[in-house]
């Protein structure tokens, strides 16, 4: 899988889970018919959001995006459906082109972030397990903390 394919998959998944969450919120708050979709939609969206953030950071390092581009990529996950237009915008500029530049036999890493990325590309299965466990821990902590409470 190359950077373009990975980013396209997570960008679309993030947008789809936004739709699922917004549907649940519509049914709960507008039609007042059911609350049943909000918890699973929120959980799925939260998990995919964290995956999108991780993938964006990984691709930001690989593609050597500017700080502005990387921050815009991260911010696109906050606005419903914005990940897809962002993905198309960076694709048109060629900022997703190429392969993993720190893959075995390619460029040597030059900073701590690139060393982590090179390790991930050398040991993808171990890295996948570490990532899933890490994202699951963060996700679990966020579930335990619960949704924001208004100060009213």
C-alpha positions in Angstrom: 0.0 0.0 0.0 1.4 3.4 -0.9 0.8 6.7 0.8 -1.9 7.8 -1.6 -4.0 4.6 -1.1 -3.6 4.7 2.6 -4.7 8.3 2.9 -7.6 7.9 0.5 -8.9 4.9 2.5 -8.7 6.7 5.9 -10.1 10.0 4.5 -13.2 8.2 3.0 -13.6 6.1 6.2 -13.5 9.2 8.3 -16.2 10.9 6.2 -18.4 7.8 6.2 -18.2 7.5 10.0 -19.1 11.3 10.3 -22.2 10.5 8.3 -23.1 7.6 10.6 -22.6 9.8 13.7 -24.6 12.7 12.2 -27.4 10.3 11.3 -27.5 9.1 14.9 -27.5 12.6 16.2 -30.3 13.6 13.8 -32.4 10.7 15.0 -31.8 11.5 18.6 -32.0 15.3 18.7 -34.2 16.3 15.7 -36.7 13.5 15.2 -36.4 12.3 18.8 -37.1 8.8 17.6 -34.1 6.9 19.0 -30.8 7.3 20.8 -29.6 3.9 19.8 -27.3 4.9 17.0 -25.3 7.6 18.9 -23.1 5.3 21.1 -22.0 2.9 18.3 -21.7 5.7 15.8 -19.7 7.8 18.2 -17.4 4.8 19.1 -16.8 3.9 15.4 -16.2 7.5 14.4 -13.9 8.1 17.4 -11.8 5.0 16.5 -11.6 6.0 12.8 -10.8 9.6 13.8 -7.8 8.3 15.8 -6.7 6.1 12.8 -7.0 9.1 10.5 -4.8 11.2 12.8 -2.2 8.4 13.0 -2.2 8.0 9.2 -2.0 11.7 8.6 1.0 12.0 10.8 2.7 9.0 9.2 2.1 10.4 5.7 3.1 13.9 6.7 6.5 12.6 7.7 6.9 10.5 4.6 5.8 13.2 2.1 7.6 16.0 4.0 4.5 18.2 4.1 4.9 21.7 5.4 3.6 22.4 8.9 0.6 24.2 7.3 -0.3 21.2 5.1 0.0 18.8 8.0 -2.1 20.9 10.4 -4.7 21.4 7.7 -4.8 17.6 7.2 -5.3 17.0 10.9 -7.9 19.8 11.1 -9.9 18.3 8.2 -11.0 15.5 10.5 -12.8 18.0 12.8 -15.1 19.4 10.1 -17.6 16.8 8.9 -16.7 15.4 5.4 -13.7 17.7 5.0 -11.2 14.8 4.8 -12.3 13.9 1.3 -11.8 17.4 -0.2 -8.5 17.7 1.6 -7.4 14.4 0.1 -8.4 15.5 -3.3 -6.6 18.8 -2.9 -3.3 17.3 -1.9 -3.6 14.6 -4.5 -4.0 17.3 -7.3 -0.8 18.9 -6.1 1.1 15.6 -6.1 1.6 15.6 -2.4 0.6 11.9 -2.1 2.8 10.7 -5.0 5.4 8.1 -4.7 6.1 5.2 -2.3 7.4 5.0 1.3 10.7 6.8 1.1 12.0 5.3 4.3 11.2 1.7 3.3 14.0 -0.9 3.6 16.7 -0.2 1.0 15.5 3.4 0.4 16.5 6.7 2.2 18.1 6.6 5.6 16.1 8.3 8.4 17.4 11.6 9.6 15.4 12.5 12.7 13.5 10.6 15.5 10.1 10.7 13.6 11.8 9.2 10.5 13.4 6.5 12.6 10.0 5.5 14.0 8.6 5.5 10.5 11.5 3.4 9.1 11.0 0.9 12.0 7.2 0.7 11.1 8.1 0.1 7.4 10.6 -2.6 8.4 8.3 -4.4 10.8 4.8 -3.7 9.6 3.1 -6.5 11.5 4.7 -5.7 14.9 4.0 -2.0 14.2 0.3 -2.8 13.4 -0.1 -4.6 16.7 1.6 -1.8 18.6 -0.6 0.8 16.7 -3.9 -1.1 17.3 -3.0 -1.6 21.0 -2.0 2.1 21.3 -5.1 3.4 19.6 -7.3 1.0 21.6 -5.8 2.2 24.9 -6.3 5.9 23.9 -9.8 5.0 22.7 -10.6 3.2 26.0 -9.4 6.1 28.1 -11.5 8.4 26.1 -14.5 6.2 26.6 -13.9 6.1 30.4 -13.6 9.8 30.5 -16.9 10.1 28.7 -18.3 12.9 26.6 -17.8 16.6 27.4 -20.1 17.9 30.1 -21.6 21.4 29.7 -21.1 23.8 32.6 -24.7 24.8 32.9 
